Amino acid sequence: MSADKEYTYSDVSEHTTKKDLFLVVHDKVYNASTFVDEHPGGEEVLLDVGGQDATEAFEDVGHSDEAREILNGLLVGNLKRQPGDPSPKNVSSATSTSTTTKPKADASTGVGLYAALLVGGVLAFVAYQYVLKAGEK
């Protein structure tokens, strides 16, 4: 098949079985049938997004460059969107925003938790020393 071929969302949605599995990532259509058994995450992951836009699922996992090269080898065409098709999963801007925002939130939570534990430890040590000195008197 030619990578220049155009598929409609309806065309893609007809390919949902293990032996005939198409998926869409960034408006490109991929035939994942030959890769189902080799997928490191298991076949269920691919079958769950088969015949539909898998952009969000693909990007959320954070696939390696090698995985992206494998994906390029499965390319069979481009998605031709038509009125009434599901809206595209525009993950590229959402991913960059959430990727930069989310770790900062997680990092600040981690630093805050570390600081609270450190302060709690210091207070416990001071209280312990106070109790020891009070017991000596």
DSSP file with accessible surface (Angstrom, degrees, kcal/mol):
  #  RESIDUE AA STRUCTURE BP1 BP2  ACC     N-H-->O    O-->H-N    N-H-->O    O-->H-N    TCO  KAPPA ALPHA  PHI   PSI    X-CA   Y-CA   Z-CA
    1    1 A M              0   0  159      0, 0.0     2,-0.3     0, 0.0    76,-0.1   0.000 360.0 360.0 360.0 150.1    0.0    0.0    0.0
    2    2 A S    >   -     0   0   65      1,-0.1     3,-1.4    74,-0.0    74,-0.0  -0.641 360.0-140.7 -90.2 140.1    1.1    3.5   -0.7
    3    3 A A  T 3  S+     0   0   39     -2,-0.3    26,-0.1     1,-0.3    73,-0.1   0.607 102.4  66.1 -72.2  -9.4    1.8    6.0    2.1
    4    4 A D  T 3  S+     0   0  135     73,-0.1    -1,-0.3    72,-0.1    73,-0.1   0.536  76.6 113.0 -86.4  -7.5    0.2    8.6   -0.1
    5    5 A K  E <   -a   77   0A 107     -3,-1.4    73,-2.6    71,-0.5     2,-0.4  -0.354  62.4-136.6 -67.3 144.4   -3.2    6.9    0.1
    6    6 A E  E     -a   78   0A 111     71,-0.2     2,-0.4    73,-0.1    73,-0.2  -0.884  18.4-169.7-106.3 135.0   -6.0    8.7    1.9
    7    7 A Y  E     -a   79   0A  10     71,-2.8    73,-3.6    -2,-0.4     2,-0.2  -0.941  15.1-136.1-119.2 142.3   -8.3    7.0    4.3
    8    8 A T  E  >  -a   80   0A  21     -2,-0.4     4,-2.2    71,-0.2     5,-0.2  -0.520  30.9-109.0 -86.9 165.1  -11.5    8.4    5.8
    9    9 A Y  H  > S+     0   0   35     71,-0.5     4,-2.4     1,-0.2     5,-0.1   0.886 123.2  56.0 -60.9 -34.6  -12.2    7.8    9.5
   10   10 A S  H  > S+     0   0   64      2,-0.2     4,-0.6     1,-0.2    -1,-0.2   0.903 105.6  50.5 -64.1 -41.0  -14.9    5.4    8.3
   11   11 A D  H >4 S+     0   0   58      1,-0.2     3,-1.1     2,-0.2     4,-0.2   0.937 112.1  47.2 -60.0 -47.6  -12.3    3.4    6.4
   12   12 A V  H >< S+     0   0    0     -4,-2.2     3,-2.1     1,-0.2    10,-0.4   0.896 103.5  61.7 -63.4 -38.8  -10.1    3.2    9.4
   13   13 A S  H 3< S+     0   0   55     -4,-2.4    -1,-0.2     1,-0.3    -2,-0.2   0.644  94.2  64.4 -68.2 -11.3  -12.9    2.2   11.8
   14   14 A E  T << S+     0   0  128     -3,-1.1     2,-0.8    -4,-0.6    -1,-0.3   0.574  88.9  73.4 -84.6  -8.5  -13.5   -1.0    9.7
   15   15 A H    <   +     0   0   36     -3,-2.1     7,-2.1    -4,-0.2    36,-0.4  -0.737  55.1 125.1-109.7  83.9  -10.0   -2.3   10.6
   16   16 A T  E     +E   21   0B  69     -2,-0.8     2,-0.2     5,-0.2     5,-0.2   0.283  40.8  96.5-126.7   9.6  -10.3   -3.4   14.3
   17   17 A T  E >  S-E   20   0B  78      3,-1.7     3,-1.1    -3,-0.2    34,-0.1  -0.628  81.5-109.5-102.0 164.8   -9.2   -7.0   14.4
   18   18 A K  T 3  S+     0   0   79      1,-0.3     3,-0.3    -2,-0.2    18,-0.2   0.856 121.0  42.9 -59.1 -36.0   -5.9   -8.5   15.4
   19   19 A K  T 3  S+     0   0  189      1,-0.3    -1,-0.3    17,-0.1     2,-0.2   0.554 126.0  33.3 -89.0  -6.6   -5.3   -9.6   11.8
   20   20 A D  E <  S+E   17   0B  60     -3,-1.1    -3,-1.7    13,-0.1     2,-0.5  -0.668  79.2 157.5-149.2  83.6   -6.5   -6.3   10.3
   21   21 A L  E     +E   16   0B   0     -3,-0.3    11,-2.4    -5,-0.2    12,-0.7  -0.941  11.5 174.6-125.9 112.3   -5.7   -3.4   12.6
   22   22 A F  E     +B   31   0A   3     -7,-2.1    29,-4.3    -2,-0.5    30,-0.4  -0.868   5.5 176.3-108.4 149.6   -5.5    0.2   11.5
   23   23 A L  E     -B   30   0A   8      7,-2.1     7,-2.9    -2,-0.3     2,-0.5  -0.978  22.9-128.8-148.0 160.2   -4.9    3.1   13.9
   24   24 A V  E     +Bc  29  53A   0     28,-2.2    30,-3.6    25,-0.3    31,-0.5  -0.930  21.8 175.0-114.2 130.5   -4.4    6.9   13.5
   25   25 A V  E >  S-B   28   0A   3      3,-2.2     3,-1.2    -2,-0.5    -2,-0.0  -0.973  78.6 -14.8-134.1 120.3   -1.6    8.9   15.1
   26   26 A H  T 3  S-     0   0   76     -2,-0.4     3,-0.1     1,-0.2    -1,-0.1   0.910 127.2 -56.1  52.4  47.6   -1.3   12.6   14.3
   27   27 A D  T 3  S+     0   0   60      1,-0.2    52,-2.5    51,-0.1     2,-0.4   0.688 113.0 118.3  60.2  22.4   -3.7   12.1   11.3
   28   28 A K  E <   -BD  25  78A  85     -3,-1.2    -3,-2.2    50,-0.3     2,-0.5  -0.946  60.9-132.5-115.1 141.6   -1.5    9.4    9.7
   29   29 A V  E     -BD  24  77A   0     48,-2.9    47,-2.9    -2,-0.4    48,-1.4  -0.813  23.0-171.1-100.0 130.5   -2.9    5.9    9.2
   30   30 A Y  E     -BD  23  75A  10     -7,-2.9    -7,-2.1    -2,-0.5     2,-0.9  -0.954  22.1-140.9-123.1 140.2   -0.9    2.9   10.3
   31   31 A N  E     +B   22   0A  37     43,-2.6     3,-0.4    -2,-0.4    -9,-0.2  -0.860  24.5 173.9 -98.5 102.9   -1.5   -0.8    9.7
   32   32 A A    >>  +     0   0    3    -11,-2.4     3,-1.2    -2,-0.9     4,-1.1   0.317  45.8 107.9 -93.6   9.1   -0.4   -2.3   13.0
   33   33 A S  T 34 S+     0   0   26    -12,-0.7     3,-0.5     1,-0.3     4,-0.4   0.877  80.7  45.9 -55.9 -41.9   -1.6   -5.9   12.1
   34   34 A T  T 34 S+     0   0  105     -3,-0.4    -1,-0.3     1,-0.2     4,-0.1   0.633 115.0  48.6 -78.2 -12.1    2.0   -7.2   11.7
   35   35 A F  T X> S+     0   0   30     -3,-1.2     4,-1.3     1,-0.1     3,-0.8   0.545  80.8  94.7-104.7  -8.8    3.1   -5.6   15.0
   36   36 A V  G >< S+     0   0    1     -4,-1.1     3,-0.6    -3,-0.5    10,-0.1   0.900  89.6  43.5 -53.4 -48.5    0.3   -6.7   17.3
   37   37 A D  G 34 S+     0   0  120     -4,-0.4    -1,-0.3     1,-0.2    -2,-0.1   0.738 115.9  49.2 -71.4 -22.1    2.2   -9.7   18.6
   38   38 A E  G <4 S+     0   0  136     -3,-0.8    -1,-0.2    -4,-0.1    -2,-0.2   0.582  77.7 120.7 -92.3 -12.1    5.4   -7.8   19.0
   39   39 A H    X<  -     0   0   27     -4,-1.3     3,-1.9    -3,-0.6     6,-0.1  -0.341  58.9-144.8 -61.1 123.0    4.1   -4.8   20.9
   40   40 A P  T 3  S+     0   0  124      0, 0.0    -1,-0.2     0, 0.0     3,-0.1   0.796  98.5  54.9 -60.8 -27.3    5.9   -4.6   24.2
   41   41 A G  T 3  S-     0   0   49      1,-0.2     4,-0.3     2,-0.0     3,-0.1   0.457 119.9-103.5 -85.0  -0.9    2.7   -3.4   26.0
   42   42 A G    <>  -     0   0   30     -3,-1.9     4,-0.8     1,-0.1     3,-0.5  -0.026  30.1 -82.4  95.7 159.3    0.7   -6.3   24.8
   43   43 A E  H  > S+     0   0   68      1,-0.2     4,-2.7     2,-0.2     3,-0.3   0.823 119.0  68.0 -70.0 -30.0   -1.9   -6.8   22.1
   44   44 A E  H  > S+     0   0  116      1,-0.2     4,-2.3     2,-0.2    -1,-0.2   0.866  94.2  58.4 -59.2 -36.4   -4.8   -5.5   24.2
   45   45 A V  H  > S+     0   0   69     -3,-0.5     4,-0.7    -4,-0.3    -1,-0.2   0.930 112.0  39.6 -59.1 -45.9   -3.3   -2.0   24.1
   46   46 A L  H >X S+     0   0   18     -4,-0.8     3,-0.8    -3,-0.3     4,-0.7   0.905 113.6  53.5 -71.9 -40.5   -3.4   -1.9   20.3
   47   47 A L  H 3< S+     0   0   43     -4,-2.7     3,-0.5     1,-0.2    -2,-0.2   0.843 102.5  60.0 -65.0 -30.6   -6.7   -3.6   20.0
   48   48 A D  H 3< S+     0   0  105     -4,-2.3    -1,-0.2    -5,-0.2    -2,-0.2   0.800 115.9  32.3 -65.6 -30.0   -8.3   -1.0   22.4
   49   49 A V  H X< S+     0   0   28     -3,-0.8     3,-1.4    -4,-0.7   -25,-0.3   0.350  89.6 130.5-109.0   5.2   -7.4    1.8   20.1
   50   50 A G  T 3< S+     0   0    6     -4,-0.7   -27,-0.2    -3,-0.5   -34,-0.1  -0.290  73.2  16.3 -62.0 138.3   -7.7   -0.1   16.8
   51   51 A G  T 3  S+     0   0    5    -29,-4.3     2,-0.3   -36,-0.4    -1,-0.2   0.626 118.7  72.0  76.6  13.8   -9.8    1.6   14.1
   52   52 A Q  S <  S-     0   0   84     -3,-1.4   -28,-2.2   -30,-0.4     2,-0.7  -0.854  97.2 -64.5-146.9-178.7   -9.7    5.0   15.9
   53   53 A D  B     +c   24   0A  13     -2,-0.3     4,-0.2   -30,-0.2     3,-0.2  -0.628  43.8 174.5 -76.8 114.4   -7.4    8.0   16.7
   54   54 A A     >  +     0   0    5    -30,-3.6     4,-2.9    -2,-0.7     5,-0.2   0.205  44.1 111.3-105.7  14.9   -4.7    6.6   19.0
   55   55 A T  H  > S+     0   0    1    -31,-0.5     4,-2.7     1,-0.2     5,-0.3   0.930  79.1  45.2 -56.6 -51.3   -2.7    9.9   19.1
   56   56 A E  H  > S+     0   0   92      1,-0.2     4,-2.6     2,-0.2    -1,-0.2   0.937 115.1  47.3 -61.6 -45.7   -3.4   10.6   22.8
   57   57 A A  H  > S+     0   0   45     -4,-0.2     4,-1.2     1,-0.2    -1,-0.2   0.915 113.6  48.9 -62.3 -41.8   -2.8    7.0   23.9
   58   58 A F  H  X>S+     0   0   22     -4,-2.9     5,-0.8     1,-0.2     4,-0.7   0.930 116.3  41.1 -64.5 -45.8    0.5    6.9   21.9
   59   59 A E  H  <5S+     0   0   30     -4,-2.7     3,-0.4    -5,-0.2    -2,-0.2   0.840 107.4  61.2 -74.9 -32.8    1.8   10.2   23.2
   60   60 A D  H  <5S+     0   0  110     -4,-2.6    -1,-0.2    -5,-0.3    -2,-0.2   0.832 101.6  54.1 -63.3 -31.6    0.7    9.7   26.8
   61   61 A V  H  <5S-     0   0  101     -4,-1.2    -1,-0.2    -3,-0.2    -2,-0.2   0.813 105.6-130.6 -73.5 -27.7    2.9    6.6   27.1
   62   62 A G  T  <5 -     0   0   54     -4,-0.7    -3,-0.1    -3,-0.4    -2,-0.1   0.967  27.3-152.1  75.6  56.3    6.0    8.5   26.0
   63   63 A H      < -     0   0   44     -5,-0.8    -1,-0.1     1,-0.1    -5,-0.0  -0.246  12.8-113.0 -63.6 150.6    7.2    6.2   23.3
   64   64 A S     >  -     0   0   68      1,-0.1     4,-1.8     4,-0.0     5,-0.1  -0.180  28.1-103.2 -75.1 171.2   10.9    6.0   22.5
   65   65 A D  H  > S+     0   0  127      1,-0.2     4,-2.0     2,-0.2     5,-0.1   0.867 124.0  56.6 -63.4 -35.5   12.5    7.1   19.2
   66   66 A E  H  > S+     0   0  136      1,-0.2     4,-2.3     2,-0.2    -1,-0.2   0.914 104.8  51.0 -63.0 -40.9   12.8    3.5   18.3
   67   67 A A  H  > S+     0   0   23      1,-0.2     4,-2.4     2,-0.2    -1,-0.2   0.897 108.7  51.8 -63.7 -37.7    9.0    3.1   18.7
   68   68 A R  H  X S+     0   0   77     -4,-1.8     4,-2.2     2,-0.2    -1,-0.2   0.867 108.2  51.5 -67.9 -34.2    8.4    6.1   16.5
   69   69 A E  H  X S+     0   0  137     -4,-2.0     4,-1.5     2,-0.2    -2,-0.2   0.910 109.7  49.4 -67.2 -41.3   10.7    4.5   13.8
   70   70 A I  H  X S+     0   0   64     -4,-2.3     4,-0.6     1,-0.2     3,-0.3   0.929 109.5  52.6 -61.4 -43.2    8.7    1.3   14.0
   71   71 A L  H >< S+     0   0   20     -4,-2.4     3,-1.6     1,-0.2     4,-0.4   0.919 104.7  55.1 -59.6 -42.5    5.5    3.3   13.7
   72   72 A N  H >< S+     0   0  101     -4,-2.2     3,-1.1     1,-0.3    -1,-0.2   0.852 102.6  57.5 -60.2 -33.4    6.9    5.0   10.5
   73   73 A G  H 3< S+     0   0   69     -4,-1.5    -1,-0.3    -3,-0.3    -2,-0.2   0.671 104.0  53.0 -70.2 -16.1    7.4    1.5    9.0
   74   74 A L  T << S+     0   0   25     -3,-1.6   -43,-2.6    -4,-0.6    -1,-0.2   0.425  79.3 129.4 -97.3  -0.4    3.7    0.8    9.5
   75   75 A L  E <   + D   0  30A  49     -3,-1.1   -45,-0.2    -4,-0.4     3,-0.1  -0.326  21.4 163.6 -62.1 129.3    2.5    3.9    7.7
   76   76 A V  E     -     0   0A  13    -47,-2.9   -71,-0.5     1,-0.4     2,-0.3   0.483  58.5 -48.1-121.2 -12.8   -0.1    3.2    5.0
   77   77 A G  E     -aD   5  29A   0    -48,-1.4   -48,-2.9   -73,-0.1    -1,-0.4  -0.994  60.2 -69.3 170.4-168.9   -1.6    6.6    4.3
   78   78 A N  E     -aD   6  28A  49    -73,-2.6   -71,-2.8    -2,-0.3     2,-0.5  -0.836  41.9-111.6-114.6 153.0   -3.0    9.8    5.6
   79   79 A L  E     -a    7   0A  15    -52,-2.5     2,-0.8    -2,-0.3   -71,-0.2  -0.696  21.7-155.0 -85.1 127.8   -6.4   10.5    7.3
   80   80 A K  E     -a    8   0A 102    -73,-3.6   -71,-0.5    -2,-0.5     2,-0.2  -0.895  17.6-146.6-102.8 104.6   -8.8   12.5    5.3
   81   81 A R        -     0   0   64     -2,-0.8   -73,-0.1   -73,-0.2     6,-0.0  -0.496  17.2-172.1 -75.5 141.7  -11.1   14.1    7.8
   82   82 A Q    >   -     0   0   87     -2,-0.2     3,-2.2     1,-0.0   -73,-0.0  -0.873  38.6 -75.9-127.4 161.2  -14.7   14.7    6.8
   83   83 A P  T 3  S+     0   0  137      0, 0.0    -1,-0.0     0, 0.0     0, 0.0  -0.306 119.9  28.4 -57.1 135.8  -17.6   16.5    8.4
   84   84 A G  T 3  S+     0   0   85      1,-0.4     3,-0.1    -3,-0.0    -3,-0.0   0.273  88.9 128.3  95.2 -11.7  -18.9   14.5   11.3
   85   85 A D  S <  S-     0   0   39     -3,-2.2    -1,-0.4     1,-0.1    -4,-0.0  -0.433  73.3 -89.7 -70.5 153.4  -15.6   12.8   12.1
   86   86 A P        -     0   0   65      0, 0.0    -1,-0.1     0, 0.0     3,-0.1  -0.303  54.2 -96.3 -58.5 147.7  -14.4   12.9   15.7
   87   87 A S        -     0   0   96      1,-0.1     0, 0.0    -3,-0.1     0, 0.0  -0.325  47.2 -95.2 -68.0 149.7  -12.2   15.9   16.3
   88   88 A P        -     0   0   66      0, 0.0     2,-1.2     0, 0.0    -1,-0.1  -0.310  29.9-118.8 -66.4 148.2   -8.4   15.4   16.0
   89   89 A K        -     0   0   91     -3,-0.1     2,-1.9     1,-0.1     3,-0.3  -0.749  27.6-164.0 -86.4  95.8   -6.5   14.7   19.2
   90   90 A N     >  +     0   0  104     -2,-1.2     4,-0.9     1,-0.2     3,-0.1  -0.564  29.6 151.6 -84.4  80.0   -4.2   17.7   19.1
   91   91 A V  H  >  +     0   0   11     -2,-1.9     4,-4.7     2,-0.2     5,-0.4   0.756  50.8  77.5 -85.1 -24.5   -1.8   16.3   21.6
   92   92 A S  H  > S+     0   0   75     -3,-0.3     4,-1.8     1,-0.2    -1,-0.2   0.929 106.2  32.0 -58.0 -45.7    1.4   18.1   20.4
   93   93 A S  H  > S+     0   0   59      2,-0.2     4,-2.1     1,-0.2    -1,-0.2   0.905 122.9  48.7 -78.0 -36.3    0.4   21.4   22.1
   94   94 A A  H  X S+     0   0   51     -4,-0.9     4,-3.2     2,-0.2     5,-0.3   0.906 111.5  50.7 -68.0 -37.8   -1.4   19.8   24.9
   95   95 A T  H  X S+     0   0   32     -4,-4.7     4,-3.1     2,-0.2     5,-0.3   0.942 110.6  47.3 -66.2 -45.0    1.5   17.4   25.6
   96   96 A S  H  X S+     0   0   67     -4,-1.8     4,-1.8    -5,-0.4    -1,-0.2   0.904 116.7  44.7 -65.8 -36.4    4.1   20.2   25.7
   97   97 A T  H  X S+     0   0   82     -4,-2.1     4,-2.4     2,-0.2     5,-0.2   0.962 119.1  40.2 -69.5 -50.4    1.9   22.2   28.0
   98   98 A S  H  X S+     0   0   59     -4,-3.2     4,-2.9     1,-0.2    -2,-0.2   0.860 113.8  55.1 -69.6 -32.0    1.0   19.4   30.3
   99   99 A T  H  < S+     0   0   76     -4,-3.1    -1,-0.2    -5,-0.3     5,-0.2   0.925 114.4  39.1 -67.2 -40.5    4.5   18.0   30.2
  100  100 A T  H  X S+     0   0   81     -4,-1.8     4,-0.8    -5,-0.3    -2,-0.2   0.856 122.7  42.5 -78.3 -30.8    6.0   21.2   31.3
  101  101 A T  H  X S+     0   0   81     -4,-2.4     4,-2.0    -5,-0.2    -2,-0.2   0.936 110.2  53.5 -79.2 -46.9    3.2   22.0   33.8
  102  102 A K  H  X S+     0   0  136     -4,-2.9     4,-2.8     1,-0.2     5,-0.2   0.928 107.3  48.0 -61.9 -49.5    2.7   18.6   35.4
  103  103 A P  H  > S+     0   0   66      0, 0.0     4,-3.2     0, 0.0    -1,-0.2   0.891 110.1  54.3 -60.5 -34.7    6.3   17.9   36.4
  104  104 A K  H  X S+     0   0  152     -4,-0.8     4,-2.7     2,-0.2     5,-0.2   0.930 110.4  46.2 -62.4 -42.3    6.6   21.3   38.0
  105  105 A A  H  X S+     0   0   47     -4,-2.0     4,-2.1     2,-0.2    -1,-0.2   0.935 115.7  45.9 -65.0 -43.4    3.5   20.6   40.0
  106  106 A D  H  X S+     0   0   98     -4,-2.8     4,-2.5     1,-0.2    -2,-0.2   0.907 113.3  50.2 -65.0 -39.8    4.8   17.2   41.0
  107  107 A A  H  X S+     0   0   57     -4,-3.2     4,-2.7    -5,-0.2     5,-0.2   0.924 111.0  47.5 -66.3 -42.9    8.3   18.6   41.8
  108  108 A S  H  X S+     0   0   75     -4,-2.7     4,-2.5     1,-0.2    -1,-0.2   0.888 112.3  50.4 -68.4 -34.2    6.9   21.4   44.0
  109  109 A T  H  X S+     0   0   94     -4,-2.1     4,-2.5    -5,-0.2    -2,-0.2   0.931 111.9  48.1 -65.9 -43.1    4.7   18.9   45.8
  110  110 A G  H  X S+     0   0   39     -4,-2.5     4,-2.5     2,-0.2    -2,-0.2   0.912 113.2  46.8 -63.6 -42.4    7.8   16.6   46.3
  111  111 A V  H  X S+     0   0   99     -4,-2.7     4,-2.8     2,-0.2    -2,-0.2   0.920 112.8  50.1 -66.7 -41.7    9.9   19.6   47.6
  112  112 A G  H  X S+     0   0   41     -4,-2.5     4,-2.5    -5,-0.2    -2,-0.2   0.916 112.0  47.5 -62.7 -41.3    7.0   20.7   49.9
  113  113 A L  H  X S+     0   0  109     -4,-2.5     4,-2.5     2,-0.2    -2,-0.2   0.925 112.4  49.5 -65.9 -43.0    6.6   17.2   51.2
  114  114 A Y  H  X S+     0   0  157     -4,-2.5     4,-2.5     1,-0.2    -2,-0.2   0.922 111.7  48.8 -61.4 -44.4   10.4   16.9   51.8
  115  115 A A  H  X S+     0   0   46     -4,-2.8     4,-2.8     2,-0.2     5,-0.2   0.914 110.8  50.4 -62.8 -42.6   10.5   20.2   53.5
  116  116 A A  H  X S+     0   0   63     -4,-2.5     4,-2.6     1,-0.2    -2,-0.2   0.915 111.9  47.7 -63.4 -41.4    7.6   19.3   55.8
  117  117 A L  H  X S+     0   0  120     -4,-2.5     4,-2.5     2,-0.2    -1,-0.2   0.904 112.1  50.0 -65.4 -39.6    9.3   16.0   56.7
  118  118 A L  H  X S+     0   0   99     -4,-2.5     4,-2.4     2,-0.2    -2,-0.2   0.944 112.7  45.6 -64.3 -47.4   12.5   17.8   57.4
  119  119 A V  H  X S+     0   0   88     -4,-2.8     4,-2.7     1,-0.2     5,-0.2   0.926 113.3  51.0 -62.4 -42.3   10.9   20.4   59.6
  120  120 A G  H  X S+     0   0   37     -4,-2.6     4,-2.5    -5,-0.2    -2,-0.2   0.908 110.0  49.8 -62.3 -40.1    8.9   17.6   61.4
  121  121 A G  H  X S+     0   0   43     -4,-2.5     4,-2.4     2,-0.2    -1,-0.2   0.912 111.0  48.6 -64.2 -43.3   12.1   15.7   62.0
  122  122 A V  H  X S+     0   0   82     -4,-2.4     4,-2.7     2,-0.2    -2,-0.2   0.932 112.4  48.7 -63.0 -44.7   13.9   18.7   63.4
  123  123 A L  H  X S+     0   0  112     -4,-2.7     4,-2.7     1,-0.2    -2,-0.2   0.908 111.1  50.2 -62.6 -40.2   10.9   19.4   65.7
  124  124 A A  H  X S+     0   0   63     -4,-2.5     4,-2.5    -5,-0.2    -1,-0.2   0.916 111.2  49.0 -64.6 -40.4   10.9   15.8   66.9
  125  125 A F  H  X S+     0   0  127     -4,-2.4     4,-2.6     2,-0.2    -2,-0.2   0.927 112.2  47.6 -64.1 -45.8   14.6   15.9   67.6
  126  126 A V  H  X S+     0   0   85     -4,-2.7     4,-2.4     2,-0.2    -2,-0.2   0.922 112.8  49.0 -62.3 -43.7   14.3   19.2   69.6
  127  127 A A  H  X S+     0   0   53     -4,-2.7     4,-2.4    -5,-0.2    -2,-0.2   0.915 111.0  50.6 -62.8 -40.4   11.3   17.8   71.5
  128  128 A Y  H  X S+     0   0  141     -4,-2.5     4,-2.3     1,-0.2    -2,-0.2   0.929 110.9  48.1 -63.4 -44.9   13.3   14.6   72.2
  129  129 A Q  H  X S+     0   0   67     -4,-2.6     4,-2.3     2,-0.2    -1,-0.2   0.895 110.8  51.8 -63.1 -39.7   16.3   16.6   73.5
  130  130 A Y  H  X S+     0   0  171     -4,-2.4     4,-2.5     2,-0.2    -2,-0.2   0.927 109.7  48.9 -62.6 -44.2   14.0   18.7   75.7
  131  131 A V  H  X S+     0   0   96     -4,-2.4     4,-2.0     1,-0.2    -2,-0.2   0.904 111.2  50.5 -64.9 -40.3   12.4   15.6   77.2
  132  132 A L  H  X S+     0   0   70     -4,-2.3     4,-1.2     2,-0.2    -1,-0.2   0.926 112.3  45.6 -62.5 -45.5   15.9   14.1   77.9
  133  133 A K  H  X S+     0   0  128     -4,-2.3     4,-0.9     1,-0.2    -2,-0.2   0.880 112.4  51.5 -66.7 -37.8   17.1   17.3   79.6
  134  134 A A  H  < S+     0   0   54     -4,-2.5     3,-0.3     1,-0.2    -1,-0.2   0.850 108.0  53.2 -67.6 -33.7   13.9   17.6   81.6
  135  135 A G  H  < S+     0   0   66     -4,-2.0    -1,-0.2     1,-0.2    -2,-0.2   0.781 103.1  57.7 -71.8 -26.4   14.3   14.0   82.8
  136  136 A E  H  <        0   0  157     -4,-1.2    -1,-0.2    -3,-0.2    -2,-0.2   0.762 360.0 360.0 -74.9 -24.0   17.9   14.7   84.0
  137  137 A K     <        0   0  216     -4,-0.9    -3,-0.0    -3,-0.3    -4,-0.0  -0.076 360.0 360.0 -77.6 360.0   16.7   17.4   86.4
